[in-house]
Amino acid sequence: METRKTICPLDCPDACGIVATLDDGIITRIDGDPDHPFTQGFLCKKVRTYHERVQSDERVLYPQKRVGPKGEGRFERISWDEAWSILIEKLTAIREEFGGEALLPYSYAGNMGKVNFHAGDPFFHRFGASRLNRTICSTAAKSGWALHYGSDPHSPPDKALDADLIVAWGINAKVTNIHFMPLVVAARRRGAKFIVIDPYRNITAEAADDHYLVKPGGDTALALAILKILIAGKKVDHGFIENHSEGFAELTAYVSGLDMAALVEKSGVSEARIHELTALFAANPRTFIRVGVGLSRNTQGAMTTRAIVSLAATLGLFDGKPGAGALLSSTAFPLDLRKLMFTELMQQPTRTINMVRLGEALTQADPPVKGLFVYSSNPLSVAPDGSEVKRGLAREDLFTIVHEQVYTDTTRYADLLLPATTSFENDDLYFGFGHFYMSRTEPVVQPRGEAISNFDLFQTLAQKMGFNDPVFFETAAERINTYTPAISGMPAEIGDEIPAGATIRSTYFESAGDFTRPGAKKFQFTVDTGDPDLPRHAALMPTRELEDETLTEQYPFALITPPNGDLLNSTFGERFPDKLAAVMVHPIDAERLDINQGDCVEIANPRGRHTREAQVTDRTQPGLLVAEGIYWQNTQSGDSGINDLTSQEVTDYGEGGTFHESRVKLKKVAN
């Protein structure tokens, strides 16, 4: 028996420290690492059994090629030699006949380690493939925030320990940022108040002192309403505004002219409750706001974070005082992505395809996509408008390669299926985006079967394709050393090589979120966006689908698809192969439609149909359906996923996904 340490690789702010217990080279259990300075020894329920995936019978262990129709998921085992031959022959043929841009990579955060996340970038740049714009998750929120705040790291979460008021705004922290909650608990023990702002009463809201129920897409209006009351009552932090910001007068003029009744209607929060919330902010200079990215997943989502960060600055939360701050994503180790992506390998500019619009790319792109290379993602479950994605994947003239750990929705459409390692079998670098620490890991166990990492896949493929650039001959350890100069926030004592097993705190920890520090830039309430249709400051903007009156008449329900405690995006879907997932329906709506607890219901719009089980509850609000979790397609769900209903529209800024802006109708169907 022995123990080895590693880091959770999943798309979560916490990047938890893990201690794996091994017996004869097999992981028998995993626990939280008590020595990790932020996650301090406990794991979420999803990850406590993550080692079962490593040893699972569901693992893809050998290269395979398709032998049946696309979508049936029938394969035969082949050798790696045959797999390489097929891969090189197909990719070469695609490039010679259609050009390099006919190949599209598709990847995201199945593994958040920087080595394996960016493993394919050098190869695809050198090949001349279409570039993937990886915007599906947080780019709208981050880009909106950065317009005013800049690129500096955000407030450390540890500041919440000294806060008198902690606000979880659009984040179900007990599911998606669980290690923030001990800070909340400690602050409440010394008298702090904890409130949640969210469209439904999730488990974090149930544990809070108060919950402000906002409409989907109504967060911008709520933030502006609070600003309006603060400005009118002269409750703003004049010292911070005058000495450490610019452009407040223009924002003031705009906000003062807004109609409160319109803000109340658009936010969904009563005027009395807005005044109550504003009074809380005004009375507590030590306020810490933890902001989630879910509130940005609509067509004015970037504007929402622009409004919230402007509110935080108006309150003076960026003046460095104890307990005050706002955190969206720590960005504690700013990265030079050019060095991580090796963009200099592009021999000529190539087109960019937004991953949000994969369905459109596979069915309408001109010139057409002829090869799709999927790794670290399950696009048939996670990409918007899954019905169109499925139509694209079913094309006989599309050659699809999937590099995957387990059999997923997407693997059923693979022409060539390649076995991928898990994070327990890799070298990598991990950065927590909810805290200020990074870690370097080494393999805990040897790869199972014939699985290889993303990194080894693309290094080997590049060499076999005859690419002789030095980058393709690096080992994973050497690639980490190549990346090191691209990382800001590294302590000087680390030098040019990050030690294996190290966990490092960012040098920005002490000064992050403080605009009063020497040499700090000023907070910008008003900015030149470069787009005449994009306001210079936080402003009220309509959502395209939620506020479309004609669409609302036909499809009266708003649908949001937040995460739950069973899944992380679609990861772990193999644990629930036949599950009929739930959708929350308010009792008023259930009575009107004769829907009872446990009934099968169909959610539908022009993009698709999806079956779930009704959960009749006042945790949601009338007119809002809440479908937690991206469960895989199965016969119970009508062979569809919840994202079949999601639009391929993108956000106002940052081109992010609009997963929480779908208009749908609902009806009971036979069990």
N, C-alpha and C positions, 0 to 999 in steps of 0.2 A: 504494500500500500504506500502511495506517495501523494503529495498534493502539488499542484502547479497553478500559477496565477495567470489570468488573462482578463480581457475586457469584453463586455457585451457589444456585439457589432451592429445592433439593430437601430432603426431610425427613431431614436428617442433622445431627448436632451441629456439624459443622465449618464450615458456611457459608463455603466456600472462596473466596478471591480468585481471579479469572479475568482473564487478558489475552486478548482476542480480536483476531486479525489479520484485517483486511478488505482485500479487493481489489475496488475499484469497488462498494462497498456490500454485498458478500457476504462472510460469514465463511468464511475458508479454513482456519483452525485455531484451537484454543484451548489455552492453556497456563496453568499455575499462576502466580499473581502473586507474584513474589519479594519484593515490598514488603509483602505482607500479614503482619502481625506474628505470626500464629499458624500459618497454613497454609503460608507461606514457600515458595511456588513449585512445589508439585506437586499433582496431581489424581489421584483414583481412576480406574481404567480405564473405569468407566461414563461419567464426565463428560468424559474427554479427547476423545470424539467426539460430545459433546452437540450441537455445531453442526450435525451431520448431520440431527438432528431438525428444526432450524429450516428447513433447505432440502429436507427429505424430500418425496418424492412421496406419502407417507402423510399429509401435513398436510391438515387440513380448512381450506379456503381461502375457502369461500363458504357463505352460509346455504342450507340444504336442508330439504325436507320429505319425510316418509315416503310412499312410493308402493306398498310391498308389505306383507305381513303383518309384525307385530312379530317381531323376532328374525332376519329375513332381511337387514336392513341395506341395503335398497334405497331410494334417495332420488333426488329431482330437485332441480336447482339452482333457487333463487328469488332475488329481489332482497332487499336489506335492508328496503325499503319493505314488501314483502309479508310478510317475517318479522315486522316490528314489528306489522303489522296482525293477523296470526294470533296473536301473543303477547298483544297487548292484548285482543283479542276473547276468547281462551280464559281468560285470567286474570280478566278482568272477569266473565265468565259463571260461573266457578267461585266467585268471591266472592259474587256476587249470589244464586246458587242454594244454595250449600252453606256459605257463610261463609268468612272469610279463613283459618281454621285448616285448611281442606281443601287448602291449598297447603303443601307441605313442601320446604324447601331441603335439599340434601344436598351438603356440601363438606367438604374437609379440607386436607391439606398437599401437594397437587400443586404449589402455589406457596407457599413459606413467607414471602414478602414480606408485611409487615403491611398494606400498602395493598390488595393483591389478595386476601389471605386473608380480610380483613374487609369486602371491597367490597360484598357483598350484604346485610350486616347491617342498615344503615339502611333499605334498601328493604323487606326482609321484615318488620321491625318496623312500619314505616309501613303496609304492606299488611294487617297483622294475621295473618300466616302462623303456622303452628306453628313453634315454636323447635326447632332441632336441638341436642341435647346432644352436643358434640364430644368424646367420651370414648374413642374407639376405640384410642388408642395408649398414652399415658403417664399418664393421670390417676390410675390406681390407684397407680402407683409414686410419683408426686409427692405425692398427697394423703396416702398413708401416711407418707412421709418428713416432710412438713410438720406432721403431728400432733405430733411430738416436737421437730423441729428448728426449726419456725417458717417464716416466709416469706422469710427472708434468703437472699441468694445462697450457693451452696455453695462448697466449697474450689476455688480456681483449679487447673486441670490442671497449670500450670507448677510447682506445688509438688512434683510427682512427680520433678522433676529432682534434688531433694535427698533423695529417699526411699531407704531401705535395703531396703525390701520394697514391691513394687507388686503389687496384687491386682486382676485383671480378673474381676469377679464377675458372671456372667450377661451378658457383653458380648463379642461377637466383634469386637474393636476393629480388627483388620486389614481388616474389611469395613465396619463401621458407625461407626468413629471413627478413621479411618486416621491422622489427624494427631496422635493421642495417642501413636502408636507411636514417633516419633522421641524423645519424652521418655523412653520406656521404654528405648530403645537407649542413649541418653546415660547414663541412670542405671545401666544394667547395665555399661557400660564402666568406671564407677568402683566397681563391685562389688555393686550392688544385685541382689536376687533378684526374678524376675518369675514369678508363679504365676497360674493360671487356674482358676476354679471354674465348671463348666458340665456339662450332662447329656451332651454328646458332645464328641469331640475335633475341634473346628473348627480352622481354620487358625491362629488365634491360640494355641490350646492347643498345637498342634504346634510353635510357635515359643517356647514358654515353658520355664522351668526345671522346672516341675512342673505337673501337671494333677490336680485333685481332681474325680472323677466323681461328681456328685450326681444324685439322682433328679429328674425333672421335679416341681416343686412341693415339693422337699425342702430348699430353701434356708433356710426358716424354722427347720426342725429343726436344720440344721447350725449356724446362727448361735446358736441357743439352747444347743446342746451346747457350743459354744466358750465362751459366757457362763458356763455351769454350771461348767466346769473352771477358768476364770479366777477366778470368785468363790470356789470351794472352795480354790484354791491361793493366794488373796489376791494375785493378779497384776493387779488392776485399778488404775487411776490414781486413788488415793484423793484426791489434791490437787484434781484437776479435779472429781471427783464431789462432794466436800464444799463446794467454793467456787463452782462454776459450774453446778451442776445441782440438780434437785429430783426426788424420787420414786424414788430408787434402792432404798431399803429395800423398797418394795412389790414391785418387780421381782425383787430378790434373793430374797425369800421365795418367790415363785412359781417361779423358775428352780431354786432349791435343792431343791424338791419334785418336780421332773421326774425321770422314770425314764430313765436313760441308754440302756438297751436300746431303749426306744421311740424315742428321738431317733436312735439309730443306724439303726434299721429304717426310719424315715420319711425320713431324709436319704439313705440309700443309701451312706453313707460309713462304712467300718469304724471301730471305736472307736480302733484304733491310729492310723489316719490322722487322725482328729479330734484326738487328743492331739498328733500331730506338727504339725498346722496351728496348733493353739492355742499350742504352744511357739514357733512362728515369730512369731506376733503378739506374744507376751509378750516375746520377745527383741529386737524391733525397734520401739522407740518411734516411729521415723520410718517409719511405714507409710502408704501412700497407697492407698485403695480406690476403684477406678473401677467404678461400679455400672451395669448395664444395665437397661433396662425390660422385656426379654423375660421375666425371672424373675417379673414381676408379672402375667403374662398367664394367670392361673388364678384359681380362685374364692377363694383366700386370698392373692392377689397383693399387696395393700396391706400385709398383715401381714408379708410378706417384707421389704419395705423398712423397715418399723417395726423389725424385728429387727436388720437390718444397721446402720441408723443408731444404734440403741441400743448395739450392739456397738462401733461406732466411738467413741461417746462414752465408753463404759466403758474403752476403751483410752487415752482422753485425746487423741484425734486432732484435737479441735477446740480445742486450747489455743494455737494460733498458732505452734508451733515449726516450724522448717524441715523440709520433707519429710513432714509429717504432715497428713492430711486425708482427706476422702471427698467424692466428686462423683457425683451422679446427673444433675442438669441444672443448669447454672450459674445460670440466672435472674439473669444479671448486670445486666439492665436491667428491674427490676420494672415492670409495666405496670398502669395503671388501665383495666381492660377496659371499664368503663362508657363511657369516653370513646372507646374504639376501636369499640365496638359500637352506640353511640347508642340505648341502651335507652329513653331518654326519649321516643322517637318512637312507642312502643307506646301506642295509645289505650286499651287495656284488656289485662289479663293474658291470655296465650294458653297453650295446652298445650305441654309440652315432650316431644319424642320422642327417645329415645336412638338415636344412629346405629348402635350395635351391634345394635339390634333393628329394622333396616330391613325385613327380611323380614316380621316380625310386623306392623309398621306398614302395609305395603302390602297385606297380606292379611286383617288382623283389626281394624284400628283402627276405633273407633266414636266420633264420626262418621268416615267413611272418608276416606282421602287420595285426592283427585281430581286433583291436580296435583303433579308431582315436578320440581324444578328442580335439576339436577346441574351442578356446576362444580368444578374442581380435585379431582376424585375419579373413580374407576372402580369404583363400588360392586358391580357384578356380580362383580368379582374380589376386592375387599378386604373386603367386608362378610361377617360370619359367616352360616352357613347359606345359602350361595349358591343352593341349589335353591329355597328359599322366596322369596328375592329375585327369582329368575327368574320364578317363578309370579306374583309381584306385578307385575313389569315387563311381563308378557305380557297384563295386563288391558286389554281394549279400552276400558274406561271411565276409564282412567288416562291423562292427558295428560302426557307426559314431555318436558321440554326438557333438552338436553345441550349445554353450552358446552365445547368440547374442542379440543385441538391436533391430535390424530390419531384415526384410527378405532380404537375399542376394543371390548371385550366389551359395554360398556354402550351405546355409540352405536347398536348394532344394534337397540335397543329404543326409540330416540328417535322421537318424533313430529315434533319440530323440532330440527334439529341446527345449532348456531351455531359459527362459527369463532373460536377463541381464540388470542391471541398467546402467544408464549413469553416467558420472563423477559428475553431479549435485546432485546425490543421494548417494555419497560415501564419506568416510574419506580417505585421502591420503597424500602423500608427492610428490612434483613435483620439478624437477631440470631442469633449463634451460641449454641446452648444447650450446647455443649461447650467454649466458651471465653468470654472476657470482652470481646469486640469486637462492634460493630455497624457497618453501612455503609449509606450512601445511594447508590443507583445511578440512572443515567439510561439511556435506550434506547441500545443499541449499533447497532442497525439499524432501519430502518423496518418496520412490520408487513407481512407478506406477504399477498397477495391482499386479502381484505376482512375479515381477522381484527381483532378488537378485544379489549382487555383486559377482565378481570373488572370492573375499576373503571369503564371507559367503558360497558360493557354495562349495569350497574345505574344509573349516573347517567342515561344516555339513557332507559332504560326508566321510571325514576321520573318524569322530566319528561314523557314521553309519556302516562303514566298520570295526569298532572295533579297530582303531588305538588310543592308549591311551597316546601317547607321549604328554608332556605338551604343545608343540607348537600348537597343534590342538585345544586347549581350550582357546587360546588368543582371545581377541577382536581386532578389527582393531586398536583402540587406543593403546592397549597394544603391538601390533605388531610394531607400530611406535616407541614405547619406546625400544623395542628389537633391532630395526634397528639402533637407535641413536648412539651406540658405534661403529658401522661399518662405520660411516660417518666422513671423515676427512674434515678439513676446517671450522668446526663449531666454532663460537666465544665462548670463555670460559664462558661468562655470560649466555649462553643458558642452560648449565648444562645437566642433564640427561633426560630432558623432553622438547620437542619442543612445544612451546605454539600454541594452535589452532589459526589459522588466521595469524600466523607470516610469514613475508617475511624476509629472512636472507641473508646477503652478506657474501661470502666466505672470510676467512682470507687470502686466497692466492691472493686476488685482487691486492694488491699493488706490490707483488713480481713476479707474474706469467709472464712467458716469458722473464725473466731476468737471463741469465747465469752468470752475473757478480756479483750477490749478494753474500754475505758471505755464505760459505758452499755449494754453488751450484755445482752440478756435471758438467763436461765438455760435450759440444756437441760432438757427435760421428759421424764424417763423414764416418768412416769405422767401420763395426761391424762384429762379427762372427754370421752368421745367423743360423748356425747349419744344413744347407742344402747345399750340394755341388753344387746343380743346381741353388741356389739363390745367386747372386753376393753380395759381401761384402759392396758395395757402390752403389749409384745410377748409373744405367747402361741402355743401350738401349736393350730392349727385344721385341721380336715379339708378336703380338696378334695372337691367334690361328685361329680365324674365319675371322677377317677383312682382314688379309694378306695372306689368303690361295688362291693362284692363280687359282687353279682348281675350287674351290667354287665360286670365284669371276666371273669366266666365266659363270657359270650357274645362279648365283644369284648376279647381278651386283650392287645392291644397298646396302649400309649400312643403318641400321635402328637404331635410338635411340628413347627412350620413356621417355622424361623428364616430370616433373610435370607441371601442369597448375594451374590457379587460381580458377577453379571450384571444384577440388577434392583435398583431401589429401591422397595420395596413392589411395585406393578404397573407403575411407570414403566419404559419401555424394553421392554415386552412385545412391541411391534411388531417388535423385532429377532429374535424367535424364534417366528414364526407357526406352525410345524409341529413344534416341539420336543416330544419325549417326555421330560419332566423325570425326574430320578432320585429314588429314595427309598432311604435307607440302611437295610439290614437286617443284623442281626448274624449271623455265620456259624452260630451255634447254632440260631437261628430258621430260617435259610435251609435248613439241612440237614434239620431236622424237617419243613419244608413242601415239600421237594424243589424249592427255588428256587435257580437258578444266576445268576451274574453276567450282566446284560443281559436277563434274562427280563422279559416284561411281567407286571406284577402289578396286581391290583385291591385298592384300599384302600376299605373300606366300613363304614358304620354306618347307623342308621335315618335319618339326615339325607341321605345321598347316597353316591355311588360315584365313584371317581376312579382313573384308570389312570396308572401311572408305570413306569419301568424300574428293576429291582432293581440296587442297588449293594451287593454283599455286602462288608461291611467291619467290622472291629473298632473303627472310630471311634465307633460307637454302642454301646449296651449291650443285653444280652438283654431282649426285651420292649419295646424302644423303637424306633419308626420315626421317622426324621428326614427330612423333605421340605423341602429348602431352596428358597426362591424362590416368589413368586406369579406363575407363568406363566399366560398367558391360555388360555382354553378353545380347544381345537381337536379335530379328529377323532381325533388320537392319544391325547388325554387322556379320550376318551369324552364330548366336549363338556361337560366339567365342569372346575371349578377346585378347588384344594386346600381352599379355604374352604367348599366344599359340605359338608365333614365337620365344620366348626366349629360349636359351640353358640352360641346367642344369650344364654346365661347371662352375667351380669356379675359383676365382682369384689366382694369383701367391702366395699370402700370405694372411692369414686370412680367406680363404675359403668363400669369399663373392660372391654375385650374379653378373652375367655378362650381365646385362640388356641392356647395350649400345654396345653390340658386336653381332649383328645379321646380317647375309647376307640374302637378300630377293630378290624376283623379283616382278614386278609391272605390272598390266594390267588393262585396263578399262573394266568394266562389266556393264550390263544393269541395269538401275535404277529400 
